[in-house]
Amino acid sequence: MMNPVKELKGKIDDFKRFIMTLLILSSYLFIGTLISMYEYKNGLEGLMMALTVTGLGVAFYFTLKVSRFQKQLYELDEKAGE
């Protein structure tokens, strides 16, 4: 069985990578939306904006999960230090 501290640290690292990936993807989609709105006018702005907001929402949710994992990790460290 894996050490709970190592497991939490691994989850925190993974979720931080997911957050960065989602922020980069959302930024890319937002820039594409701006270009599409003012240059090409292809009618997909609503879809691209919805994908941007969804990506940001998921990144925010993952940020909350990372915060919860860090709190659990802090509690485990306190118990180990006693």
Long-range contacts (C-beta under 8 A, 24 or more apart in sequence): 4-76, 5-73, 5-76, 5-77, 5-80, 8-69, 8-72, 8-73, 8-76, 9-73, 11-69, 12-66, 12-69, 12-70, 12-73, 15-62, 15-65, 15-66, 15-69, 16-66, 18-59, 18-62, 19-59, 19-62, 19-63, 19-66, 22-55, 22-56, 22-58, 22-59, 22-62, 23-55, 23-56, 23-59, 25-55, 26-51, 26-52, 26-55, 26-56, 26-59, 29-55
